């Protein structure tokens, strides 16, 4: 069972990640293909990995929020039709 403070913390974390993601997405460097590596401000691949990591973190926070939201079956995902059929076949 989660408490209201936990949900507020998750929401605050989600907002912070979204802000950081907006900054990361808006600050793509120009094409550095003709620039010597020693003059790069940042490695474009590192920036892309960072952005992908932020997307993953945001998805994880949203999943935890959904799992701890009131009126849910404590994080259980809805059963698919295949799962219901296999369960019914065992009866």
NORRA-V203326 format. One record per residue. N is the residue number from 1. RES is the residue in one letter. SS is DSSP state (H for helix, E for strand, - for the rest). PHI is phi in whole degrees, 0 to 359 (999 if undefined). Layout:
N/RES/SS/PHI, N/RES/SS/PHI
This chain:
1/X/-/999, 2/X/-/260, 3/X/-/256, 4/X/H/301, 5/X/H/297, 6/X/H/295, 7/X/H/295, 8/X/H/295, 9/X/H/296, 10/X/H/297, 11/X/H/294, 12/X/H/299, 13/X/H/296, 14/X/H/300, 15/X/H/297, 16/X/H/298, 17/X/H/295, 18/X/H/297, 19/X/H/295, 20/X/H/298, 21/X/H/294, 22/X/H/298, 23/X/H/296, 24/X/H/297, 25/X/H/290, 26/X/H/273, 27/X/-/249, 28/X/-/293, 29/X/-/289, 30/X/-/292, 31/X/-/298, 32/X/-/253, 33/X/-/298, 34/X/-/262, 35/X/-/264, 36/X/-/299, 37/X/H/305, 38/X/H/293, 39/X/H/258, 40/X/-/292, 41/X/-/284, 42/X/-/207, 43/X/-/286, 44/X/H/304, 45/X/H/291, 46/X/H/297, 47/X/H/295, 48/X/H/293, 49/X/H/298, 50/X/H/298, 51/X/H/296, 52/X/H/297, 53/X/H/298, 54/X/H/296, 55/X/H/298, 56/X/H/296, 57/X/H/295, 58/X/H/297, 59/X/H/299, 60/X/H/294, 61/X/H/297, 62/X/H/296, 63/X/H/295, 64/X/H/293, 65/X/H/300, 66/X/H/296, 67/X/H/290, 68/X/H/256, 69/X/-/292, 70/X/-/297, 71/X/-/66, 72/X/-/242, 73/X/-/274, 74/X/-/47, 75/X/-/85, 76/X/-/280, 77/X/-/278, 78/X/-/299, 79/X/-/284, 80/X/-/279, 81/X/H/299, 82/X/H/296, 83/X/H/294, 84/X/H/295, 85/X/H/296, 86/X/H/292, 87/X/H/293, 88/X/H/293, 89/X/H/292, 90/X/H/284, 91/X/-/285
